[in-house]
């Protein structure tokens, strides 16, 4: 797994061993970032359920100004930090404006410490989707207050259909047999 575009293209990303993390394929990440295009430079992002941190790191490589990763599993947090250091080194920048929050996405710490974001990536664990989805959108409602144009990129099982009051899925990438990415904004 590598950074697929931008100034840090080709930098390898470390993934924690085991089944706790399902890294997005390079092709799905490339499709997401091709769709985001000009929205990335100077953006501020949050990478929720970060895993290896690939979505946020990809945004950073493509010109995002700042961001934060939120992950609770210690091995994944270590990978995000290691990957962040490698990408920043490749970009010739320090980690100012970047943070890794080692906690659950639903912890109050996230609301208190996460910087305002106009772009949020979320990749919740698939087996827990039915329970997580309503809670996630409650959290996104809080995290995007003051950001009326915030865009959510939600990774989800390809065959999952969903509807959340107050939010609109305006684009979906992927097939029904593979994980997909939904582009969501406030209605």
HELIX and SHEET records of a PDB file:
HELIX    1   1 UNK A   26  UNK A   36  1                                  11    
HELIX    2   2 UNK A   37  UNK A   39  5                                   3    
HELIX    3   3 UNK A   54  UNK A   61  1                                   8    
HELIX    4   4 UNK A   74  UNK A   91  1                                  18    
HELIX    5   5 UNK A  108  UNK A  113  1                                   6    
HELIX    6   6 UNK A  126  UNK A  128  5                                   3    
HELIX    7   7 UNK A  129  UNK A  143  1                                  15    
SHEET    1   A 7 UNK A  98  UNK A 102  0                                        
SHEET    2   A 7 UNK A  66  UNK A  71  1                                        
SHEET    3   A 7 UNK A  44  UNK A  48  1                                        
SHEET    4   A 7 UNK A 119  UNK A 122  1                                        
SHEET    5   A 7 UNK A 151  UNK A 156  1                                        
SHEET    6   A 7 UNK A 180  UNK A 186 -1                                        
SHEET    7   A 7 UNK A 167  UNK A 173 -1                                        
END                                                                             
